C-alpha cells in the first residue's frame, strides 16, 4: 500500500463505514428505564418486550412483559403483528440484545424502542 491513491481510497472507505455505523447507532430509538416507568404510570399504550432467555425471564421480569427471546424473534415477529400500532419497548439484561431486537423490529415496520441499560437500570417492581 505504498501508492498514495490506495491510501486515500482506504481512508475514505474507513471514514465511510465509520459514518454509516455511527449514523445507524444514533438513529436507533431508545428510552430510559425512568421514562418507561412514566409511560406505565400514565397508562400509555405500550408493549414491553423482553428478549432475554426463558431462564432469565423466570428469574424476574417487568410486569405484563411479553417474552420472545432474541434468538427466536425473527421467526416469531408474526406474534407481534397485533401490536403494530403500539409502541414496543424492548429490553434485555443490559441493553445489548435489545438493541439488536429493536433494529430487527424497526426493519419490519414496528414502532420499537430500546430500553437503555436493560433491566439492570430498572428501579421499579420486578415480578417472577
Secondary structure as GFF3:
##gff-version 3
##sequence-region A 1 128
A	DSSP	alpha_helix	4	27	.	.	.	ID=ss1
A	DSSP	beta_strand	30	31	.	.	.	ID=ss2
A	DSSP	alpha_helix	33	41	.	.	.	ID=ss3
A	DSSP	beta_strand	46	50	.	.	.	ID=ss4
A	DSSP	alpha_helix	54	59	.	.	.	ID=ss5
A	DSSP	beta_strand	66	67	.	.	.	ID=ss6
A	DSSP	alpha_helix	70	76	.	.	.	ID=ss7
A	DSSP	three_ten_helix	77	83	.	.	.	ID=ss8
A	DSSP	beta_strand	87	91	.	.	.	ID=ss9
A	DSSP	alpha_helix	96	107	.	.	.	ID=ss10
A	DSSP	beta_strand	111	115	.	.	.	ID=ss11
A	DSSP	three_ten_helix	118	121	.	.	.	ID=ss12
###
